[in-house]
Amino acid sequence: MDQIWTVWWAWIVLGVVLGVIEIIVPGYIFVGFAIGAALTGVLVGLGISAGLPLLMLIFAILSLLAWLAMRRIMGQREGQVKIWERDINDNP
């Protein structure tokens, strides 16, 4: 019997679970991990044979790269507080 981390679909399932968690808890926290897990699953499915430590390193690197790419695509948040200069009820 293979170890669970050597089975490609286990990584894909982990990616889907992390994607669902991202939907429940928005904030682009888990999306990098979800993409990293899915990509690791693809690599394992393509035949990369590695032990758990190397797979975890691959997962960490791919997750970091995915997070950095998403940050670049979606942009940085400069601030969350909106300062209103004018009230909607003020006359022009």
C-alpha positions in Angstrom: 0.0 0.0 0.0 1.3 3.4 -1.0 1.7 6.2 1.5 -1.1 8.8 1.2 1.4 11.6 0.1 2.5 9.5 -2.9 -1.0 9.3 -4.3 -1.7 12.1 -6.8 -5.4 12.4 -6.0 -4.8 13.0 -2.3 -2.9 16.2 -3.2 -5.7 17.2 -5.5 -8.3 16.6 -2.8 -6.2 18.7 -0.4 -6.2 21.5 -3.0 -10.0 21.3 -3.3 -10.5 21.3 0.4 -8.2 24.3 0.8 -10.1 26.0 -2.0 -13.3 25.5 -0.2 -11.8 26.9 3.0 -10.7 29.9 1.0 -14.4 30.4 -0.1 -15.6 30.2 3.5 -12.8 32.4 4.9 -12.1 34.9 2.2 -8.9 36.9 2.2 -6.6 35.1 -0.3 -4.9 33.2 2.6 -5.5 29.6 1.5 -5.6 30.1 -2.3 -1.8 29.8 -2.6 -1.9 26.6 -0.6 -4.7 25.3 -2.7 -2.9 26.0 -5.9 0.4 24.6 -4.5 -1.4 21.3 -3.4 -3.0 21.0 -6.9 0.3 21.5 -8.7 2.0 19.1 -6.3 -0.7 16.6 -7.2 0.0 17.1 -10.9 3.7 16.5 -10.4 3.1 13.3 -8.4 0.6 12.2 -11.1 3.3 12.8 -13.7 5.6 10.4 -11.9 7.8 12.4 -9.6 8.9 10.0 -6.9 9.9 11.7 -3.7 9.6 11.2 0.0 7.5 13.2 2.3 10.2 15.8 3.1 10.9 16.6 -0.6 7.2 16.7 -1.4 6.5 19.1 1.4 9.4 21.3 0.1 7.9 21.2 -3.4 4.5 22.0 -1.9 5.9 24.9 0.1 7.7 26.4 -2.9 4.8 26.0 -5.3 2.4 27.5 -2.7 4.7 30.5 -2.2 5.1 31.0 -5.9 1.3 30.8 -6.4 0.7 33.2 -3.5 3.2 35.7 -5.0 1.6 35.4 -8.4 -1.9 36.0 -7.0 -0.6 39.0 -5.1 0.9 40.4 -8.3 -2.2 39.7 -10.3 -4.7 41.0 -7.7 -2.5 43.8 -6.4 -1.6 44.9 -2.9 -4.1 46.4 -0.6 -2.8 49.8 0.4 -5.4 50.4 3.1 -8.7 49.0 4.3 -10.1 52.2 5.8 -12.1 54.4 3.5 -12.0 58.1 4.5 -15.0 60.0 3.4 -14.4 63.6 2.4 -18.0 64.5 1.8 -21.2 63.3 3.3 -24.0 62.1 1.0 -26.5 64.4 2.7 -24.4 67.6 2.2 -25.6 70.0 -0.5 -23.3 70.5 -3.4 
